[in-house]
Amino acid sequence: MNFRDDKKLTGTARYCSINTHLGYEQSRRDDLESMMYGLIYMFNGELPWMGIKTQEKEDKYEKILESKTKTTVEELCSELPSIFMIR
């Protein structure tokens, strides 16, 4: 099976991985990233890219991707137990 980089966004934009936003074929790596977004949401009750409003769905996805790429791990995990900061 060949790697694909022309895929449509699959899943919920709030939790999907950055690579999924970019159209890359999903793998276990993407599952882990999505799971972490879900855990962070459960701990904090929000994610930095929540509440983005746009007229078009594609614009919203683009703004969510922009927020995900600009948010550092330190910012994302600042309110979480220190175990989340292990790299």
PDB file as gemmi writes it, atoms N, CA and C in Angstrom:
CRYST1    1.000    1.000    1.000  90.00  90.00  90.00 P 1                      
ATOM      1  N   MET A   1       0.842  -1.172   0.000  1.00  0.00           N  
ATOM      2  CA  MET A   1       0.000   0.000   0.000  1.00  0.00           C  
ATOM      3  C   MET A   1       0.895   1.245   0.000  1.00  0.00           C  
ATOM      4  N   ASN A   2       0.609   2.165  -0.882  1.00  0.00           N  
ATOM      5  CA  ASN A   2       1.394   3.391  -0.988  1.00  0.00           C  
ATOM      6  C   ASN A   2       0.857   4.469  -0.068  1.00  0.00           C  
ATOM      7  N   PHE A   3       1.776   5.303   0.406  1.00  0.00           N  
ATOM      8  CA  PHE A   3       1.403   6.452   1.233  1.00  0.00           C  
ATOM      9  C   PHE A   3       0.613   7.441   0.390  1.00  0.00           C  
ATOM     10  N   ARG A   4      -0.447   8.014   0.989  1.00  0.00           N  
ATOM     11  CA  ARG A   4      -1.276   8.985   0.270  1.00  0.00           C  
ATOM     12  C   ARG A   4      -1.263  10.302   1.024  1.00  0.00           C  
ATOM     13  N   ASP A   5      -1.278  11.375   0.271  1.00  0.00           N  
ATOM     14  CA  ASP A   5      -1.319  12.703   0.886  1.00  0.00           C  
ATOM     15  C   ASP A   5      -2.410  13.576   0.264  1.00  0.00           C  
ATOM     16  N   ASP A   6      -3.482  12.918  -0.166  1.00  0.00           N  
ATOM     17  CA  ASP A   6      -4.585  13.640  -0.815  1.00  0.00           C  
ATOM     18  C   ASP A   6      -5.932  13.276  -0.188  1.00  0.00           C  
ATOM     19  N   LYS A   7      -5.914  12.913   1.090  1.00  0.00           N  
ATOM     20  CA  LYS A   7      -7.119  12.444   1.766  1.00  0.00           C  
ATOM     21  C   LYS A   7      -7.945  13.621   2.282  1.00  0.00           C  
ATOM     22  N   LYS A   8      -9.251  13.443   2.316  1.00  0.00           N  
ATOM     23  CA  LYS A   8     -10.154  14.422   2.936  1.00  0.00           C  
ATOM     24  C   LYS A   8     -10.088  14.257   4.451  1.00  0.00           C  
ATOM     25  N   LEU A   9     -10.416  15.306   5.173  1.00  0.00           N  
ATOM     26  CA  LEU A   9     -10.419  15.237   6.627  1.00  0.00           C  
ATOM     27  C   LEU A   9     -11.410  14.171   7.081  1.00  0.00           C  
ATOM     28  N   THR A  10     -10.929  13.264   7.918  1.00  0.00           N  
ATOM     29  CA  THR A  10     -11.756  12.192   8.454  1.00  0.00           C  
ATOM     30  C   THR A  10     -11.790  12.341   9.965  1.00  0.00           C  
ATOM     31  N   GLY A  11     -12.978  12.363  10.533  1.00  0.00           N  
ATOM     32  CA  GLY A  11     -13.100  12.491  11.980  1.00  0.00           C  
ATOM     33  C   GLY A  11     -13.533  13.894  12.372  1.00  0.00           C  
ATOM     34  N   THR A  12     -13.441  14.172  13.654  1.00  0.00           N  
ATOM     35  CA  THR A  12     -13.837  15.463  14.202  1.00  0.00           C  
ATOM     36  C   THR A  12     -12.644  16.396  14.179  1.00  0.00           C  
ATOM     37  N   ALA A  13     -12.780  17.554  13.557  1.00  0.00           N  
ATOM     38  CA  ALA A  13     -11.671  18.498  13.404  1.00  0.00           C  
ATOM     39  C   ALA A  13     -11.063  18.878  14.749  1.00  0.00           C  
ATOM     40  N   ARG A  14     -11.875  18.951  15.782  1.00  0.00           N  
ATOM     41  CA  ARG A  14     -11.386  19.338  17.107  1.00  0.00           C  
ATOM     42  C   ARG A  14     -10.301  18.385  17.588  1.00  0.00           C  
ATOM     43  N   TYR A  15     -10.436  17.091  17.303  1.00  0.00           N  
ATOM     44  CA  TYR A  15      -9.535  16.085  17.851  1.00  0.00           C  
ATOM     45  C   TYR A  15      -8.571  15.474  16.839  1.00  0.00           C  
ATOM     46  N   CYS A  16      -8.782  15.682  15.561  1.00  0.00           N  
ATOM     47  CA  CYS A  16      -7.931  15.006  14.571  1.00  0.00           C  
ATOM     48  C   CYS A  16      -6.509  15.573  14.588  1.00  0.00           C  
ATOM     49  N   SER A  17      -5.581  14.770  14.123  1.00  0.00           N  
ATOM     50  CA  SER A  17      -4.170  15.151  14.129  1.00  0.00           C  
ATOM     51  C   SER A  17      -3.879  16.221  13.079  1.00  0.00           C  
ATOM     52  N   ILE A  18      -2.761  16.869  13.262  1.00  0.00           N  
ATOM     53  CA  ILE A  18      -2.315  17.878  12.295  1.00  0.00           C  
ATOM     54  C   ILE A  18      -2.128  17.236  10.925  1.00  0.00           C  
ATOM     55  N   ASN A  19      -1.523  16.047  10.888  1.00  0.00           N  
ATOM     56  CA  ASN A  19      -1.316  15.374   9.605  1.00  0.00           C  
ATOM     57  C   ASN A  19      -2.629  15.027   8.912  1.00  0.00           C  
ATOM     58  N   THR A  20      -3.664  14.741   9.685  1.00  0.00           N  
ATOM     59  CA  THR A  20      -4.982  14.475   9.097  1.00  0.00           C  
ATOM     60  C   THR A  20      -5.518  15.735   8.442  1.00  0.00           C  
ATOM     61  N   HIS A  21      -5.355  16.881   9.112  1.00  0.00           N  
ATOM     62  CA  HIS A  21      -5.748  18.163   8.514  1.00  0.00           C  
ATOM     63  C   HIS A  21      -5.016  18.395   7.187  1.00  0.00           C  
ATOM     64  N   LEU A  22      -3.752  17.965   7.127  1.00  0.00           N  
ATOM     65  CA  LEU A  22      -2.928  18.186   5.933  1.00  0.00           C  
ATOM     66  C   LEU A  22      -3.220  17.183   4.816  1.00  0.00           C  
ATOM     67  N   GLY A  23      -4.107  16.213   5.088  1.00  0.00           N  
ATOM     68  CA  GLY A  23      -4.512  15.262   4.059  1.00  0.00           C  
ATOM     69  C   GLY A  23      -3.659  14.014   3.978  1.00  0.00           C  
ATOM     70  N   TYR A  24      -2.805  13.796   4.982  1.00  0.00           N  
ATOM     71  CA  TYR A  24      -1.945  12.613   4.969  1.00  0.00           C  
ATOM     72  C   TYR A  24      -2.716  11.378   5.419  1.00  0.00           C  
ATOM     73  N   GLU A  25      -2.310  10.254   4.884  1.00  0.00           N  
ATOM     74  CA  GLU A  25      -2.867   8.963   5.295  1.00  0.00           C  
ATOM     75  C   GLU A  25      -2.689   8.815   6.800  1.00  0.00           C  
ATOM     76  N   GLN A  26      -3.745   8.386   7.496  1.00  0.00           N  
ATOM     77  CA  GLN A  26      -3.673   8.263   8.954  1.00  0.00           C  
ATOM     78  C   GLN A  26      -2.974   6.978   9.370  1.00  0.00           C  
ATOM     79  N   SER A  27      -2.305   7.063  10.526  1.00  0.00           N  
ATOM     80  CA  SER A  27      -1.604   5.906  11.080  1.00  0.00           C  
ATOM     81  C   SER A  27      -1.816   5.896  12.594  1.00  0.00           C  
ATOM     82  N   ARG A  28      -1.143   4.982  13.275  1.00  0.00           N  
ATOM     83  CA  ARG A  28      -1.250   4.906  14.736  1.00  0.00           C  
ATOM     84  C   ARG A  28      -0.778   6.199  15.391  1.00  0.00           C  
ATOM     85  N   ARG A  29       0.191   6.851  14.785  1.00  0.00           N  
ATOM     86  CA  ARG A  29       0.685   8.136  15.292  1.00  0.00           C  
ATOM     87  C   ARG A  29      -0.469   9.135  15.405  1.00  0.00           C  
ATOM     88  N   ASP A  30      -1.318   9.160  14.406  1.00  0.00           N  
ATOM     89  CA  ASP A  30      -2.453  10.085  14.400  1.00  0.00           C  
ATOM     90  C   ASP A  30      -3.478   9.699  15.466  1.00  0.00           C  
ATOM     91  N   ASP A  31      -3.645   8.399  15.686  1.00  0.00           N  
ATOM     92  CA  ASP A  31      -4.538   7.943  16.749  1.00  0.00           C  
ATOM     93  C   ASP A  31      -4.050   8.439  18.110  1.00  0.00           C  
ATOM     94  N   LEU A  32      -2.747   8.370  18.340  1.00  0.00           N  
ATOM     95  CA  LEU A  32      -2.185   8.833  19.618  1.00  0.00           C  
ATOM     96  C   LEU A  32      -2.361  10.336  19.795  1.00  0.00           C  
ATOM     97  N   GLU A  33      -2.118  11.086  18.740  1.00  0.00           N  
ATOM     98  CA  GLU A  33      -2.295  12.538  18.823  1.00  0.00           C  
ATOM     99  C   GLU A  33      -3.757  12.879  19.124  1.00  0.00           C  
ATOM    100  N   SER A  34      -4.678  12.223  18.454  1.00  0.00           N  
ATOM    101  CA  SER A  34      -6.102  12.451  18.688  1.00  0.00           C  
ATOM    102  C   SER A  34      -6.499  12.078  20.114  1.00  0.00           C  
ATOM    103  N   MET A  35      -5.972  10.966  20.585  1.00  0.00           N  
ATOM    104  CA  MET A  35      -6.268  10.536  21.947  1.00  0.00           C  
ATOM    105  C   MET A  35      -5.781  11.580  22.959  1.00  0.00           C  
ATOM    106  N   MET A  36      -4.608  12.137  22.719  1.00  0.00           N  
ATOM    107  CA  MET A  36      -4.085  13.159  23.624  1.00  0.00           C  
ATOM    108  C   MET A  36      -4.968  14.405  23.618  1.00  0.00           C  
ATOM    109  N   TYR A  37      -5.440  14.813  22.462  1.00  0.00           N  
ATOM    110  CA  TYR A  37      -6.356  15.962  22.422  1.00  0.00           C  
ATOM    111  C   TYR A  37      -7.610  15.663  23.238  1.00  0.00           C  
ATOM    112  N   GLY A  38      -8.108  14.440  23.147  1.00  0.00           N  
ATOM    113  CA  GLY A  38      -9.283  14.052  23.926  1.00  0.00           C  
ATOM    114  C   GLY A  38      -9.003  14.073  25.422  1.00  0.00           C  
ATOM    115  N   LEU A  39      -7.842  13.557  25.843  1.00  0.00           N  
ATOM    116  CA  LEU A  39      -7.479  13.571  27.258  1.00  0.00           C  
ATOM    117  C   LEU A  39      -7.296  14.995  27.776  1.00  0.00           C  
ATOM    118  N   ILE A  40      -6.657  15.825  26.993  1.00  0.00           N  
ATOM    119  CA  ILE A  40      -6.462  17.228  27.388  1.00  0.00           C  
ATOM    120  C   ILE A  40      -7.813  17.912  27.529  1.00  0.00           C  
ATOM    121  N   TYR A  41      -8.719  17.639  26.621  1.00  0.00           N  
ATOM    122  CA  TYR A  41     -10.065  18.202  26.704  1.00  0.00           C  
ATOM    123  C   TYR A  41     -10.768  17.737  27.983  1.00  0.00           C  
ATOM    124  N   MET A  42     -10.630  16.456  28.316  1.00  0.00           N  
ATOM    125  CA  MET A  42     -11.283  15.946  29.526  1.00  0.00           C  
ATOM    126  C   MET A  42     -10.712  16.590  30.784  1.00  0.00           C  
ATOM    127  N   PHE A  43      -9.411  16.854  30.820  1.00  0.00           N  
ATOM    128  CA  PHE A  43      -8.797  17.486  31.979  1.00  0.00           C  
ATOM    129  C   PHE A  43      -9.140  18.969  32.069  1.00  0.00           C  
ATOM    130  N   ASN A  44      -9.031  19.686  30.942  1.00  0.00           N  
ATOM    131  CA  ASN A  44      -9.182  21.141  30.945  1.00  0.00           C  
ATOM    132  C   ASN A  44     -10.596  21.622  30.637  1.00  0.00           C  
ATOM    133  N   GLY A  45     -11.392  20.792  29.972  1.00  0.00           N  
ATOM    134  CA  GLY A  45     -12.726  21.213  29.584  1.00  0.00           C  
ATOM    135  C   GLY A  45     -12.756  22.053  28.326  1.00  0.00           C  
ATOM    136  N   GLU A  46     -11.589  22.263  27.716  1.00  0.00           N  
ATOM    137  CA  GLU A  46     -11.518  23.031  26.472  1.00  0.00           C  
ATOM    138  C   GLU A  46     -10.175  22.786  25.783  1.00  0.00           C  
ATOM    139  N   LEU A  47     -10.124  23.159  24.530  1.00  0.00           N  
ATOM    140  CA  LEU A  47      -8.904  23.145  23.734  1.00  0.00           C  
ATOM    141  C   LEU A  47      -8.767  24.529  23.120  1.00  0.00           C  
ATOM    142  N   PRO A  48      -7.550  24.985  22.851  1.00  0.00           N  
ATOM    143  CA  PRO A  48      -7.352  26.355  22.349  1.00  0.00           C  
ATOM    144  C   PRO A  48      -8.111  26.668  21.062  1.00  0.00           C  
ATOM    145  N   TRP A  49      -8.404  25.682  20.256  1.00  0.00           N  
ATOM    146  CA  TRP A  49      -9.064  25.927  18.967  1.00  0.00           C  
ATOM    147  C   TRP A  49     -10.583  25.759  19.039  1.00  0.00           C  
ATOM    148  N   MET A  50     -11.112  25.605  20.222  1.00  0.00           N  
ATOM    149  CA  MET A  50     -12.571  25.529  20.365  1.00  0.00           C  
ATOM    150  C   MET A  50     -13.171  26.925  20.242  1.00  0.00           C  
ATOM    151  N   GLY A  51     -14.361  27.015  19.708  1.00  0.00           N  
ATOM    152  CA  GLY A  51     -15.061  28.290  19.611  1.00  0.00           C  
ATOM    153  C   GLY A  51     -14.740  29.099  18.372  1.00  0.00           C  
ATOM    154  N   ILE A  52     -13.962  28.536  17.458  1.00  0.00           N  
ATOM    155  CA  ILE A  52     -13.649  29.242  16.209  1.00  0.00           C  
ATOM    156  C   ILE A  52     -14.911  29.274  15.356  1.00  0.00           C  
ATOM    157  N   LYS A  53     -15.288  30.460  14.919  1.00  0.00           N  
ATOM    158  CA  LYS A  53     -16.503  30.639  14.108  1.00  0.00           C  
ATOM    159  C   LYS A  53     -16.116  31.143  12.716  1.00  0.00           C  
ATOM    160  N   THR A  54     -16.664  30.494  11.701  1.00  0.00           N  
ATOM    161  CA  THR A  54     -16.484  30.927  10.311  1.00  0.00           C  
ATOM    162  C   THR A  54     -17.770  30.634   9.545  1.00  0.00           C  
ATOM    163  N   GLN A  55     -17.869  31.205   8.360  1.00  0.00           N  
ATOM    164  CA  GLN A  55     -19.034  30.960   7.514  1.00  0.00           C  
ATOM    165  C   GLN A  55     -18.974  29.583   6.849  1.00  0.00           C  
ATOM    166  N   GLU A  56     -17.780  29.184   6.444  1.00  0.00           N  
ATOM    167  CA  GLU A  56     -17.597  27.924   5.704  1.00  0.00           C  
ATOM    168  C   GLU A  56     -16.840  26.901   6.547  1.00  0.00           C  
ATOM    169  N   LYS A  57     -17.232  25.638   6.424  1.00  0.00           N  
ATOM    170  CA  LYS A  57     -16.603  24.554   7.167  1.00  0.00           C  
ATOM    171  C   LYS A  57     -15.110  24.449   6.845  1.00  0.00           C  
ATOM    172  N   GLU A  58     -14.737  24.597   5.581  1.00  0.00           N  
ATOM    173  CA  GLU A  58     -13.337  24.491   5.179  1.00  0.00           C  
ATOM    174  C   GLU A  58     -12.494  25.590   5.825  1.00  0.00           C  
ATOM    175  N   ASP A  59     -13.060  26.795   5.960  1.00  0.00           N  
ATOM    176  CA  ASP A  59     -12.351  27.889   6.627  1.00  0.00           C  
ATOM    177  C   ASP A  59     -12.141  27.563   8.103  1.00  0.00           C  
ATOM    178  N   LYS A  60     -13.145  26.962   8.716  1.00  0.00           N  
ATOM    179  CA  LYS A  60     -13.029  26.580  10.124  1.00  0.00           C  
ATOM    180  C   LYS A  60     -11.930  25.547  10.295  1.00  0.00           C  
ATOM    181  N   TYR A  61     -11.901  24.553   9.416  1.00  0.00           N  
ATOM    182  CA  TYR A  61     -10.857  23.527   9.486  1.00  0.00           C  
ATOM    183  C   TYR A  61      -9.472  24.160   9.339  1.00  0.00           C  
ATOM    184  N   GLU A  62      -9.341  25.121   8.446  1.00  0.00           N  
ATOM    185  CA  GLU A  62      -8.061  25.797   8.231  1.00  0.00           C  
ATOM    186  C   GLU A  62      -7.633  26.576   9.473  1.00  0.00           C  
ATOM    187  N   LYS A  63      -8.570  27.247  10.111  1.00  0.00           N  
ATOM    188  CA  LYS A  63      -8.261  28.016  11.319  1.00  0.00           C  
ATOM    189  C   LYS A  63      -7.931  27.095  12.494  1.00  0.00           C  
ATOM    190  N   ILE A  64      -8.601  25.955  12.584  1.00  0.00           N  
ATOM    191  CA  ILE A  64      -8.269  24.977  13.617  1.00  0.00           C  
ATOM    192  C   ILE A  64      -6.857  24.447  13.390  1.00  0.00           C  
ATOM    193  N   LEU A  65      -6.531  24.101  12.156  1.00  0.00           N  
ATOM    194  CA  LEU A  65      -5.175  23.641  11.826  1.00  0.00           C  
ATOM    195  C   LEU A  65      -4.152  24.706  12.203  1.00  0.00           C  
ATOM    196  N   GLU A  66      -4.415  25.942  11.867  1.00  0.00           N  
ATOM    197  CA  GLU A  66      -3.494  27.039  12.194  1.00  0.00           C  
ATOM    198  C   GLU A  66      -3.281  27.132  13.704  1.00  0.00           C  
ATOM    199  N   SER A  67      -4.350  27.020  14.469  1.00  0.00           N  
ATOM    200  CA  SER A  67      -4.242  27.073  15.926  1.00  0.00           C  
ATOM    201  C   SER A  67      -3.447  25.891  16.461  1.00  0.00           C  
ATOM    202  N   LYS A  68      -3.698  24.700  15.924  1.00  0.00           N  
ATOM    203  CA  LYS A  68      -2.968  23.509  16.383  1.00  0.00           C  
ATOM    204  C   LYS A  68      -1.477  23.637  16.102  1.00  0.00           C  
ATOM    205  N   THR A  69      -1.118  24.159  14.951  1.00  0.00           N  
ATOM    206  CA  THR A  69       0.299  24.262  14.602  1.00  0.00           C  
ATOM    207  C   THR A  69       1.004  25.368  15.380  1.00  0.00           C  
ATOM    208  N   LYS A  70       0.275  26.386  15.813  1.00  0.00           N  
ATOM    209  CA  LYS A  70       0.882  27.499  16.559  1.00  0.00           C  
ATOM    210  C   LYS A  70       0.921  27.253  18.068  1.00  0.00           C  
ATOM    211  N   THR A  71       0.108  26.338  18.565  1.00  0.00           N  
ATOM    212  CA  THR A  71       0.051  26.059  19.995  1.00  0.00           C  
ATOM    213  C   THR A  71       1.180  25.110  20.366  1.00  0.00           C  
ATOM    214  N   THR A  72       2.022  25.517  21.303  1.00  0.00           N  
ATOM    215  CA  THR A  72       3.126  24.662  21.737  1.00  0.00           C  
ATOM    216  C   THR A  72       2.627  23.596  22.696  1.00  0.00           C  
ATOM    217  N   VAL A  73       3.403  22.553  22.863  1.00  0.00           N  
ATOM    218  CA  VAL A  73       3.076  21.492  23.812  1.00  0.00           C  
ATOM    219  C   VAL A  73       2.981  22.091  25.216  1.00  0.00           C  
ATOM    220  N   GLU A  74       3.895  23.006  25.527  1.00  0.00           N  
ATOM    221  CA  GLU A  74       3.893  23.642  26.849  1.00  0.00           C  
ATOM    222  C   GLU A  74       2.601  24.417  27.094  1.00  0.00           C  
ATOM    223  N   GLU A  75       2.130  25.134  26.084  1.00  0.00           N  
ATOM    224  CA  GLU A  75       0.866  25.871  26.211  1.00  0.00           C  
ATOM    225  C   GLU A  75      -0.311  24.906  26.342  1.00  0.00           C  
ATOM    226  N   LEU A  76      -0.308  23.881  25.525  1.00  0.00           N  
ATOM    227  CA  LEU A  76      -1.408  22.929  25.501  1.00  0.00           C  
ATOM    228  C   LEU A  76      -1.538  22.183  26.825  1.00  0.00           C  
ATOM    229  N   CYS A  77      -0.403  21.904  27.458  1.00  0.00           N  
ATOM    230  CA  CYS A  77      -0.391  21.077  28.662  1.00  0.00           C  
ATOM    231  C   CYS A  77      -0.145  21.871  29.943  1.00  0.00           C  
ATOM    232  N   SER A  78      -0.194  23.181  29.888  1.00  0.00           N  
ATOM    233  CA  SER A  78       0.194  24.005  31.042  1.00  0.00           C  
ATOM    234  C   SER A  78      -0.646  23.754  32.289  1.00  0.00           C  
ATOM    235  N   GLU A  79      -1.888  23.370  32.147  1.00  0.00           N  
ATOM    236  CA  GLU A  79      -2.760  23.132  33.298  1.00  0.00           C  
ATOM    237  C   GLU A  79      -2.859  21.654  33.680  1.00  0.00           C  
ATOM    238  N   LEU A  80      -2.073  20.824  33.033  1.00  0.00           N  
ATOM    239  CA  LEU A  80      -2.164  19.373  33.244  1.00  0.00           C  
ATOM    240  C   LEU A  80      -1.085  18.879  34.204  1.00  0.00           C  
ATOM    241  N   PRO A  81      -1.274  17.683  34.765  1.00  0.00           N  
ATOM    242  CA  PRO A  81      -0.209  17.085  35.570  1.00  0.00           C  
ATOM    243  C   PRO A  81       1.076  16.981  34.746  1.00  0.00           C  
ATOM    244  N   SER A  82       2.212  17.067  35.397  1.00  0.00           N  
ATOM    245  CA  SER A  82       3.514  17.105  34.705  1.00  0.00           C  
ATOM    246  C   SER A  82       3.779  15.888  33.827  1.00  0.00           C  
ATOM    247  N   ILE A  83       3.147  14.767  34.074  1.00  0.00           N  
ATOM    248  CA  ILE A  83       3.353  13.560  33.274  1.00  0.00           C  
ATOM    249  C   ILE A  83       3.022  13.799  31.802  1.00  0.00           C  
ATOM    250  N   PHE A  84       2.129  14.743  31.513  1.00  0.00           N  
ATOM    251  CA  PHE A  84       1.764  15.049  30.133  1.00  0.00           C  
ATOM    252  C   PHE A  84       2.892  15.734  29.373  1.00  0.00           C  
ATOM    253  N   MET A  85       3.876  16.253  30.068  1.00  0.00           N  
ATOM    254  CA  MET A  85       4.956  16.999  29.416  1.00  0.00           C  
ATOM    255  C   MET A  85       6.115  16.089  28.988  1.00  0.00           C  
ATOM    256  N   ILE A  86       6.072  14.825  29.293  1.00  0.00           N  
ATOM    257  CA  ILE A  86       7.144  13.907  28.890  1.00  0.00           C  
ATOM    258  C   ILE A  86       7.151  13.813  27.373  1.00  0.00           C  
ATOM    259  N   ARG A  87       8.310  13.908  26.807  1.00  0.00           N  
ATOM    260  CA  ARG A  87       8.437  13.839  25.338  1.00  0.00           C  
ATOM    261  C   ARG A  87       9.144  12.600  24.915  1.00  0.00           C  
TER     262      ARG A  87                                                      
END                                                                             
